[in-house]
Amino acid sequence: MLEGEIIKFYRQKAGLTQEQLGKGICTLSYVSKIERGQTACSSEIIALLSERLHIDIEKELNRLENIENQLHRWHKAIIMRKLKDVEETYNELKKIPFIDFSQYAAFYQLLQARYYILKADSEKTYAILQYVEQNSPNLPPYEKNLLRHVWGIYYICNCITSKNENHQKAIKILREINKDEYGNLEYTYDLALAYYCIDSKIMAYAYAEKALRYFRETNNSIMAITAESMMLLQIGNDKYLDLEELAESYQNLIYHSELLHAPEKKGMLLNNLGNEYFKRKDYAGAHRFYKDALHLADNSSVIYINRLYNCLESSLEGKLLQKTVMLKKAQEGIFLAKKLKNRFYQLLFKLLIYRIENKLDLYYNFIEKDALPYFQSNEHTTFINKFAKELYNYYIEMKQHEKVVQISKILIHGK
């Protein structure tokens, strides 16, 4: 009985005991049964209790009965990445005073966790997930699968600065989702992303394709672009694929991003296209796309730092900018990385500066003493291989055979 939930909430908020609330109206045991929904009580009793609590019971009932619909609307807005609707619906929900004490509390809290993921607030996300697990051990099937989904997204979002085991955790928990109970196949994209993180191209492509079908069926254009871009990332590794054909596919997605007024997606696609040109050593082409992507990023974000690094690396490889210009921008990168407490990019920009200044002894020493140990401890496989190979070739040239053997072990075992 919904009236009971409302009465209980406002009684506790008013600091009244059940006996105090019922005095002159009904017995303590009767109030207890009302609050637990164990009795059908008269409208007169409810009206008297409501009057004592100074609430409009009809208004509160309408609020409570509408909560589930509002929560599903909020979830849909999050899935569709309609950020304005996300904020508006959240503001509406926060005005419902008893939402955290209702039967929908866990659902609301899990969606709050998803909201904070969108806000890149991993601490609040983790705190909410822990709270739900500890305080709601018997979740309904939908919420149980939503909890798995949000944990999976949380682990993926912490991939950049955390160990590779988080990718595996994400895959394990996302694969436990019962798609029939949950119905939200959006999680197949998150599985694709998790597989991409561990360089499992076939699985990443397969799940991205499933996600693309789902997003098209549900008219989720923004996420359809995201899923298709994930598929392009996988096929882009095919050395026999024509770059012009690949670039045309990217340009098509960029065009649709512009139609949807989605600059963040356009920036992602431009950056990815830049990566394709960089891999093929077309540094001028790469720099052009990296630069366009950089202009679409928030200059206080990790995304901005990543794109700034890409711009500078392509400039250095292609000898496209003056040394003084590159050094100034690299110092900006280090400053922003420190501000965001991002050790990963502090190291990369430091290495870039040594290369720009042509201080190769300092460069290789910094790789050995600082950068490579960090990449190993955080299991950044791509950067372990990249910098270990550079050290290996350097030690061969310097005829430091003992160090050649040490680096060989890293290249063989990947750590």
C-alpha positions as CSV (number, residue, x, y, z in Angstrom):
1,M,0.0,0.0,0.0
2,L,1.6,3.2,-1.2
3,E,-0.1,5.4,1.4
4,G,1.9,3.4,4.1
5,E,5.3,4.2,2.5
6,I,4.4,7.9,2.4
7,I,3.0,8.0,6.0
8,K,6.1,6.3,7.3
9,F,8.5,8.6,5.5
10,Y,6.8,11.8,6.8
11,R,6.3,10.4,10.3
12,Q,10.0,9.7,10.6
13,K,10.9,13.0,9.0
14,A,8.7,14.8,11.6
15,G,10.4,12.8,14.4
16,L,7.2,11.2,15.6
17,T,6.7,7.7,17.0
18,Q,3.9,5.5,15.6
19,E,2.1,6.0,18.9
20,Q,2.4,9.8,18.7
21,L,1.1,9.9,15.1
22,G,-1.9,7.7,15.9
23,K,-2.9,9.3,19.2
24,G,-6.6,10.2,19.1
25,I,-6.9,8.7,15.6
26,C,-6.0,5.0,15.8
27,T,-3.9,2.5,17.8
28,L,-0.1,2.1,17.5
29,S,-0.5,-1.4,16.0
30,Y,-2.9,0.0,13.4
31,V,-0.3,2.7,12.3
32,S,2.3,0.0,12.1
33,K,0.1,-2.2,9.9
34,I,-0.7,0.9,7.6
35,E,3.0,1.6,7.2
36,R,3.8,-2.0,6.4
37,G,0.9,-2.3,4.0
38,Q,-0.7,-5.1,6.0
39,T,-4.2,-3.6,6.3
40,A,-6.7,-1.8,4.1
41,C,-7.5,1.3,6.1
42,S,-10.3,3.9,5.6
43,S,-9.7,7.1,3.6
44,E,-10.8,9.0,6.8
45,I,-7.9,7.5,8.8
46,I,-5.4,8.3,6.1
47,A,-6.8,11.8,5.8
48,L,-6.5,12.4,9.5
49,L,-2.9,11.0,9.7
50,S,-2.0,13.1,6.6
51,E,-3.4,16.2,8.2
52,R,-1.3,15.6,11.3
53,L,1.7,15.3,9.1
54,H,0.8,18.4,7.1
55,I,0.9,16.6,3.8
56,D,-1.4,16.4,0.7
57,I,-1.7,12.6,0.4
58,E,-3.2,12.7,-3.1
59,K,-0.3,14.9,-4.4
60,E,2.2,12.6,-2.7
61,L,0.5,9.5,-4.1
62,N,0.7,10.9,-7.6
63,R,4.4,11.6,-7.1
64,L,5.1,8.0,-5.9
65,E,3.0,6.3,-8.6
66,N,4.9,8.3,-11.3
67,I,8.4,7.5,-10.0
68,E,8.8,4.3,-12.0
69,N,7.9,5.9,-15.2
70,Q,10.2,8.8,-14.5
71,L,13.1,6.5,-13.7
72,H,12.6,4.6,-16.9
73,R,12.5,7.9,-18.8
74,W,15.7,9.0,-17.1
75,H,17.4,5.7,-18.0
76,K,16.3,6.0,-21.6
77,A,17.7,9.6,-21.7
78,I,21.0,8.3,-20.4
79,I,21.1,5.4,-22.9
80,M,20.2,7.8,-25.8
81,R,22.8,10.3,-24.5
82,K,20.2,13.1,-24.5
83,L,22.1,15.1,-21.9
84,K,19.6,17.9,-21.6
85,D,16.8,15.4,-20.8
86,V,19.1,13.6,-18.4
87,E,19.6,16.8,-16.3
88,E,16.0,17.9,-16.5
89,T,14.7,14.5,-15.4
90,Y,17.2,14.2,-12.6
91,N,16.2,17.6,-11.3
92,E,12.6,16.4,-11.2
93,L,13.5,13.2,-9.4
94,K,15.5,15.0,-6.7
95,K,12.4,17.0,-5.8
96,I,10.7,13.8,-4.6
97,P,11.6,13.7,-0.9
98,F,10.9,10.0,-0.3
99,I,12.5,8.5,-3.4
100,D,15.4,7.1,-1.5
101,F,13.1,5.3,0.9
102,S,10.6,4.0,-1.6
103,Q,10.5,0.6,-3.3
104,Y,12.3,2.2,-6.2
105,A,15.3,3.3,-4.1
106,A,17.8,0.8,-5.6
107,F,16.7,1.6,-9.1
108,Y,17.1,5.3,-8.5
109,Q,20.6,4.8,-6.9
110,L,21.8,2.7,-9.8
111,L,20.7,5.3,-12.3
112,Q,22.5,7.9,-10.2
113,A,25.6,5.8,-10.5
114,R,25.2,5.8,-14.3
115,Y,24.7,9.6,-14.1
116,Y,28.0,10.1,-12.3
117,I,29.7,7.9,-14.9
118,L,28.5,10.4,-17.5
119,K,30.0,13.1,-15.2
120,A,33.3,11.2,-15.0
121,D,33.0,11.1,-11.2
122,S,34.3,7.6,-10.5
123,E,34.4,8.1,-6.7
124,K,30.7,8.8,-6.4
125,T,29.9,6.0,-8.8
126,Y,31.9,3.5,-6.8
127,A,30.3,4.6,-3.5
128,I,26.8,4.2,-4.8
129,L,27.5,0.7,-6.3
130,Q,29.0,-0.4,-3.0
131,Y,26.0,1.0,-1.1
132,V,23.5,-0.8,-3.3
133,E,25.4,-4.1,-3.0
134,Q,25.5,-3.9,0.8
135,N,22.0,-2.6,1.4
136,S,19.9,-4.3,-1.4
137,P,21.0,-8.0,-1.4
138,N,17.7,-9.1,-3.0
139,L,17.3,-6.9,-6.0
140,P,14.6,-7.6,-8.6
141,P,15.9,-9.2,-11.9
142,Y,15.9,-5.9,-13.8
143,E,17.9,-4.0,-11.1
144,K,20.2,-7.0,-10.6
145,N,21.2,-6.8,-14.3
146,L,21.4,-3.1,-14.2
147,L,23.8,-3.4,-11.3
148,R,26.0,-5.7,-13.4
149,H,25.9,-3.3,-16.3
150,V,26.9,-0.3,-14.3
151,W,29.8,-2.2,-12.6
152,G,30.9,-3.2,-16.1
153,I,30.8,0.4,-17.3
154,Y,32.6,1.5,-14.1
155,Y,35.5,-0.9,-14.7
156,I,35.8,0.2,-18.4
157,C,35.9,3.9,-17.5
158,N,38.8,3.2,-15.1
159,C,40.8,1.3,-17.7
160,I,43.0,4.2,-18.7
161,T,44.6,4.6,-15.3
162,S,44.0,1.1,-13.8
163,K,45.5,-2.3,-14.4
164,N,44.4,-4.7,-17.2
165,E,42.5,-6.8,-14.7
166,N,39.7,-4.2,-14.8
167,H,39.1,-5.0,-18.5
168,Q,38.7,-8.7,-17.6
169,K,36.4,-7.8,-14.7
170,A,34.2,-5.7,-17.0
171,I,34.0,-8.6,-19.5
172,K,33.2,-11.2,-16.8
173,I,30.4,-9.1,-15.2
174,L,28.9,-7.9,-18.4
175,R,28.7,-11.5,-19.7
176,E,26.6,-12.4,-16.6
177,I,23.8,-10.1,-17.7
178,N,20.6,-11.9,-18.6
179,K,19.5,-10.1,-21.7
180,D,15.9,-11.5,-21.4
181,E,15.5,-10.1,-17.9
182,Y,17.2,-6.8,-18.7
183,G,16.1,-6.1,-22.2
184,N,18.7,-3.2,-22.6
185,L,21.1,-4.6,-25.1
186,E,23.2,-1.4,-24.9
187,Y,25.5,-3.5,-22.7
188,T,26.7,-5.3,-25.9
189,Y,28.5,-2.1,-26.9
190,D,30.2,-1.9,-23.5
191,L,31.3,-5.5,-24.0
192,A,32.8,-4.5,-27.4
193,L,34.7,-1.7,-25.7
194,A,36.0,-4.0,-23.0
195,Y,37.2,-6.5,-25.6
196,Y,38.8,-3.6,-27.5
197,C,40.7,-2.6,-24.4
198,I,42.4,-6.1,-24.3
199,D,43.0,-6.0,-28.0
200,S,40.6,-8.8,-28.8
201,K,39.6,-7.5,-32.3
202,I,37.2,-10.2,-33.4
203,M,35.2,-10.2,-30.2
204,A,35.1,-6.4,-30.2
205,Y,33.9,-6.3,-33.7
206,A,31.2,-9.0,-33.1
207,Y,29.7,-7.2,-30.0
208,A,29.9,-3.8,-31.7
209,E,27.9,-5.3,-34.6
210,K,25.3,-6.6,-32.2
211,A,25.2,-3.2,-30.5
212,L,24.8,-1.5,-33.9
213,R,21.7,-3.6,-34.7
214,Y,20.2,-2.8,-31.3
215,F,20.8,0.9,-31.6
216,R,19.3,1.1,-35.1
217,E,16.3,-0.9,-33.9
218,T,15.8,1.6,-31.0
219,N,16.5,4.7,-33.2
220,N,19.5,5.6,-31.0
221,S,21.5,7.4,-33.7
222,I,24.2,8.7,-31.4
223,M,25.1,5.3,-30.1
224,A,24.8,3.8,-33.6
225,I,27.6,6.1,-34.7
226,T,29.6,5.0,-31.7
227,A,29.1,1.3,-32.4
228,E,30.0,1.7,-36.1
229,S,33.1,3.7,-35.2
230,M,34.1,0.8,-32.9
231,M,33.8,-1.6,-35.9
232,L,35.9,0.7,-38.0
233,L,38.6,0.7,-35.4
234,Q,38.8,-3.1,-35.7
235,I,39.0,-3.3,-39.5
236,G,41.4,-0.3,-39.6
237,N,44.1,-2.7,-38.5
238,D,43.9,-4.6,-41.8
239,K,47.0,-3.5,-43.6
240,Y,45.4,-4.5,-47.0
241,L,42.4,-2.2,-46.4
242,D,42.4,0.9,-48.7
243,L,42.8,4.0,-46.6
244,E,40.6,6.1,-48.9
245,E,37.8,3.6,-48.5
246,L,38.2,3.6,-44.7
247,A,38.4,7.4,-44.7
248,E,35.2,7.6,-46.7
249,S,33.4,5.5,-44.0
250,Y,34.7,7.8,-41.3
251,Q,33.6,10.9,-43.2
252,N,30.2,9.5,-43.6
253,L,29.9,9.1,-39.8
254,I,31.3,12.5,-39.2
255,Y,28.7,14.0,-41.5
256,H,25.9,12.2,-39.5
257,S,27.4,13.5,-36.3
258,E,27.1,17.0,-37.6
259,L,23.5,16.4,-38.6
260,L,22.8,15.2,-35.0
261,H,24.7,18.2,-33.5
262,A,27.0,15.8,-31.7
263,P,30.4,17.5,-31.6
264,E,31.8,15.0,-29.0
265,K,31.2,12.2,-31.5
266,K,32.6,14.2,-34.4
267,G,35.8,14.8,-32.3
268,M,36.1,11.2,-31.5
269,L,35.8,10.2,-35.2
270,L,38.3,12.8,-36.3
271,N,40.8,11.6,-33.7
272,N,40.3,8.0,-34.8
273,L,40.7,8.9,-38.4
274,G,43.9,10.7,-37.5
275,N,45.1,7.5,-35.9
276,E,44.6,5.6,-39.1
277,Y,46.7,8.1,-41.1
278,F,49.4,8.0,-38.3
279,K,49.6,4.2,-38.5
280,R,50.3,4.5,-42.2
281,K,53.0,7.2,-41.5
282,D,51.0,9.9,-43.3
283,Y,51.8,12.4,-40.5
284,A,50.5,15.5,-42.3
285,G,47.1,13.8,-42.8
286,A,47.1,12.6,-39.2
287,H,48.0,16.1,-37.9
288,R,45.1,17.7,-39.9
289,F,42.5,15.4,-38.3
290,Y,44.1,15.5,-34.8
291,K,44.0,19.3,-34.9
292,D,40.3,19.4,-35.9
293,A,39.5,16.9,-33.1
294,L,41.5,19.0,-30.6
295,H,39.3,22.1,-31.3
296,L,36.2,20.1,-30.3
297,A,37.6,18.9,-26.9
298,D,37.1,20.6,-23.5
299,N,40.6,22.0,-22.7
300,S,40.3,20.8,-19.1
301,S,39.7,17.2,-19.9
302,V,41.8,14.1,-20.4
303,I,40.4,13.8,-24.0
304,Y,42.0,17.2,-24.7
305,I,45.3,16.1,-23.4
306,N,45.2,12.9,-25.5
307,R,44.5,14.8,-28.6
308,L,47.1,17.5,-27.9
309,Y,49.6,14.7,-27.5
310,N,48.5,13.2,-30.8
311,C,48.9,16.5,-32.5
312,L,52.4,17.0,-31.2
313,E,53.6,13.5,-31.9
314,S,52.4,13.7,-35.5
315,S,54.0,17.2,-35.8
316,L,57.3,15.8,-34.5
317,E,57.3,12.7,-36.8
318,G,56.3,14.8,-39.8
319,K,58.5,17.8,-38.9
320,L,55.4,20.0,-39.3
321,L,55.9,22.6,-36.6
322,Q,58.8,24.7,-35.3
323,K,60.6,23.3,-32.3
324,T,59.7,26.3,-30.1
325,V,56.0,25.9,-30.9
326,M,56.1,22.2,-30.1
327,L,57.9,22.7,-26.8
328,K,55.4,25.4,-25.7
329,K,52.5,23.1,-26.4
330,A,54.2,20.1,-24.8
331,Q,54.7,22.2,-21.6
332,E,51.0,23.0,-21.7
333,G,50.3,19.3,-21.9
334,I,52.4,18.6,-18.8
335,F,50.7,21.4,-16.9
336,L,47.2,20.1,-17.7
337,A,48.2,16.5,-16.9
338,K,49.5,17.6,-13.5
339,K,46.4,19.6,-12.9
340,L,44.3,16.5,-13.6
341,K,46.8,14.3,-11.5
342,N,47.3,12.2,-14.6
343,R,50.6,10.4,-14.3
344,F,50.2,8.6,-17.6
345,Y,50.2,11.8,-19.7
346,Q,52.8,13.5,-17.5
347,L,55.2,10.7,-18.6
348,L,54.3,10.8,-22.2
349,F,54.7,14.6,-22.5
350,K,58.0,14.4,-20.7
351,L,59.3,11.9,-23.2
352,L,58.0,14.0,-26.0
353,I,59.9,17.0,-24.7
354,Y,63.2,15.1,-24.6
355,R,62.6,14.0,-28.2
356,I,61.8,17.6,-29.3
357,E,64.9,18.8,-27.6
358,N,66.9,15.9,-29.1
359,K,68.2,14.9,-25.6
360,L,68.3,11.2,-26.5
361,D,70.4,10.1,-23.5
362,L,67.9,11.7,-21.1
363,Y,65.1,10.2,-23.2
364,Y,66.2,6.6,-23.0
365,N,67.2,7.0,-19.3
366,F,63.7,8.3,-18.5
367,I,62.1,5.4,-20.4
368,E,64.2,2.9,-18.3
369,K,63.9,4.5,-14.9
370,D,60.4,6.1,-14.9
371,A,58.1,5.5,-17.9
372,L,58.5,1.8,-18.6
373,P,58.2,0.7,-14.9
374,Y,54.9,2.8,-14.8
375,F,53.5,1.2,-18.0
376,Q,54.5,-2.3,-16.7
377,S,52.8,-1.7,-13.3
378,N,49.7,-0.5,-15.0
379,E,49.8,-3.1,-17.7
380,H,49.7,-0.7,-20.6
381,T,50.6,-3.3,-23.2
382,T,50.8,-1.0,-26.2
383,F,53.2,1.4,-24.5
384,I,55.2,-1.5,-22.9
385,N,55.9,-2.9,-26.3
386,K,56.5,0.5,-28.0
387,F,59.1,1.7,-25.5
388,A,60.7,-1.6,-24.7
389,K,61.4,-2.0,-28.4
390,E,63.0,1.5,-28.5
391,L,65.2,0.6,-25.5
392,Y,66.1,-2.7,-27.0
393,N,67.3,-1.1,-30.2
394,Y,69.1,1.6,-28.3
395,Y,71.0,-1.0,-26.1
396,I,71.9,-3.0,-29.2
397,E,73.4,0.1,-30.7
398,M,75.2,1.0,-27.5
399,K,76.4,-2.7,-27.1
400,Q,74.9,-3.0,-23.6
401,H,74.3,-6.7,-23.8
402,E,73.1,-7.3,-20.3
403,K,70.4,-4.7,-20.7
404,V,69.5,-6.2,-24.1
405,V,68.8,-9.5,-22.3
406,Q,66.6,-7.7,-19.7
407,I,64.5,-5.9,-22.3
408,S,64.2,-9.1,-24.3
409,K,62.4,-10.7,-21.3
410,I,60.0,-7.7,-21.2
411,L,59.2,-8.1,-24.9
412,I,58.7,-11.8,-24.6
413,H,56.5,-11.7,-21.5
414,G,55.0,-8.3,-22.0
415,K,55.8,-7.1,-18.5
